[in-house]
Amino acid sequence: MPLSIRLPKMRPMEHQKTARPLKLLARMREALRVHHYSYRTEQAYLDWARRYILFHGKRHPKDLGAAEVAAFLSYLATERKVSASTQNQARAAILFLYKQVLGVELPWLSEVVQAKVSKRLPVVLTPREVRLLLNELSGTMGLVVSLLYGTGMRLMEGLRLRVKDVEFERREIVVRDGKGAKDRVTMLPENLVAPLQDQLARAKQLHDQDLADGFGEVWLPEALAVKYPKAGKTWGWQYVFPSPTRSLDPRSGVVRRHHILPETVQKAVKLAASRAGIVKPCSPHVLRHSFTTHLLESGYDIRTVQELLGHSDVSTTMIYTHVLNRGGRGVISPLDQI
């Protein structure tokens, strides 16, 4: 799911407080947790439901229908100028509210048009630009960014990596619960073996100290936490990139050591790109695009690359063939043949 995007201030009426929407949102929160939505998605959906209710003057959603949903989505697109993906996230949140929380059948669902997401070519760094970027990073941030480029993992997949899923002997990394709740296997770059072993040694010291202080439990998926109540304190389940500080779990209230925040990595990449003089928009996800393009340029089969990325459909991977270092669609310009 795409993350919530902070919008400008809403209309004055949208800031008014009321007990009924809050009670309804509490029910929605419970429904989201029953359906095992991530915490970030939970926060985004609750925020959209609140905005929808307040946009219509605190009227109960049961009293609203397709016209009101369409009006809210149109308002986001025309007045707030949100992207199509953000508008579609708001739509998904509202439909979840109706179907899963209120139990309302949606015969008018087909009337609520889903915004068409623009098809844009991914931003790809050249190998030289990747080297310049990595040269501006060091320590843990340098290792995280190198791992993202070297494996093609998404940012959250890299940060959620557990100790048990790093296979040094097989030179592979098991990506658990990736996008679409799928597992996959990707390579472990030879150049990162020693740095990763050093990182694990530092993480082990933190974990041992946490255990000595009466902590040391890491978050586990709900089903696993129930089935194996002591697994959260074992070394294998700890994060490879633990946060330097402990924090309070917003759902359970338990004090745990989470992984490094994604915003920390995003900021580090942005600053490093600026120092390196890279003018392209640069984010951690650009490294995944670059990983894919550079593999295809090296002649690897597109089906192999598809499996490494975890794409369900090869057509998703095919978009990278349009940005290979061969000019527009691999066609030689007639000017170069004169």
Residue pairs with C-beta under 8 A, 6 or more apart in sequence:
1 37
1 38
1 40
1 41
1 44
1 89
1 92
2 85
2 86
2 88
2 89
3 40
3 44
4 40
4 43
4 44
4 47
4 48
4 89
5 82
5 83
5 86
7 80
7 82
8 80
10 51
10 54
10 55
11 55
13 54
13 57
14 51
14 54
14 55
15 54
16 54
16 58
18 58
20 58
20 60
21 50
21 53
21 54
21 58
24 49
24 53
24 60
24 61
24 97
24 101
25 46
25 49
25 50
27 101
28 45
28 46
28 49
28 96
28 97
28 100
28 101
29 42
29 46
31 96
31 100
31 101
32 41
32 42
32 45
32 46
32 96
33 42
33 251
35 100
36 222
37 45
39 250
39 251
44 89
44 93
45 92
45 93
45 96
45 97
46 93
47 93
48 89
48 90
48 93
48 94
49 93
49 94
49 97
51 72
51 90
52 61
52 69
52 72
52 90
52 93
52 94
52 97
53 59
53 60
53 61
55 72
55 75
56 64
56 68
56 72
61 94
61 97
61 98
61 102
61 104
62 102
62 104
65 108
66 108
66 109
66 111
66 112
69 91
69 94
69 112
70 111
70 112
70 113
72 90
72 94
73 87
73 90
73 91
73 112
73 115
76 82
76 86
76 87
76 90
77 84
77 87
77 115
82 90
84 115
84 116
84 117
84 118
85 115
85 117
87 115
88 114
88 115
88 117
91 112
91 114
91 115
95 106
95 109
95 112
98 104
98 106
99 106
119 319
121 319
121 322
121 323
122 286
122 289
122 293
122 319
122 320
122 323
123 280
123 281
123 282
123 286
123 289
124 286
124 289
124 290
124 293
124 320
124 323
125 133
125 278
125 280
125 282
125 286
125 287
125 290
126 325
127 294
129 276
129 278
129 280
130 149
130 287
130 290
132 276
132 277
132 278
133 145
133 269
133 272
133 273
133 276
133 278
133 282
134 142
134 145
134 146
134 149
135 276
136 271
136 272
136 273
136 275
136 276
137 145
137 146
137 268
137 269
137 272
140 199
140 241
140 260
141 264
141 265
141 268
143 192
143 195
143 196
143 199
144 158
144 159
144 241
144 260
144 265
145 265
145 268
145 269
145 272
145 284
145 287
146 189
146 191
146 192
146 195
147 153
147 158
147 189
147 192
147 196
148 154
148 155
148 158
148 284
148 287
148 288
148 291
149 287
149 288
149 290
149 291
150 187
150 189
150 191
150 192
150 291
151 158
151 173
151 186
151 187
151 188
151 189
151 291
151 308
152 186
152 288
152 291
152 292
152 295
152 308
152 309
153 161
153 173
153 175
153 186
153 288
154 178
154 179
154 285
154 288
155 262
155 265
155 266
155 284
155 285
156 262
157 175
157 178
158 241
159 239
159 241
159 259
159 260
159 262
159 265
160 176
160 177
160 239
160 259
161 173
161 175
161 239
161 240
161 241
162 176
162 236
162 237
162 238
162 239
162 240
163 200
163 203
163 235
163 236
163 237
163 238
163 239
163 240
164 236
164 237
165 173
165 174
165 175
165 176
166 173
166 188
166 196
166 200
166 240
167 173
167 174
167 188
168 188
168 193
168 196
168 197
170 188
171 187
171 188
171 190
171 193
172 185
172 186
172 187
172 188
173 185
173 186
173 187
173 188
174 183
174 184
174 185
175 183
175 184
175 185
175 186
175 310
176 183
177 183
177 221
178 184
178 310
179 310
180 310
180 312
182 310
182 312
184 307
184 308
184 310
186 308
187 308
188 196
196 240
199 240
199 241
200 240
203 238
203 239
203 240
203 241
203 242
204 235
206 242
206 257
207 216
207 235
207 238
207 242
207 257
210 216
210 246
210 257
211 233
215 246
215 255
215 256
215 257
216 233
216 257
217 232
217 233
217 254
217 256
218 232
218 233
218 237
218 238
218 239
218 256
218 257
219 232
219 249
219 256
219 258
220 228
220 231
220 232
220 237
224 231
225 231
225 232
231 237
238 257
239 257
239 258
239 259
241 259
241 260
242 257
242 258
242 259
242 260
243 257
243 258
243 259
243 260
243 261
245 257
246 255
246 256
246 257
247 255
247 256
247 257
247 258
248 254
248 255
249 255
249 256
262 284
265 284
266 283
266 284
269 282
269 283
269 284
269 287
270 282
270 283
273 280
273 282
280 286
288 309
289 320
289 323
292 305
292 309
292 317
292 320
293 320
293 323
293 324
293 325
295 305
295 308
296 302
296 305
296 320
296 321
296 324
297 324
297 325
302 314
302 317
302 318
302 321
303 314
305 317
305 320
306 314
306 316
306 317
309 316
309 317
311 317
321 330
322 329
324 330
327 333
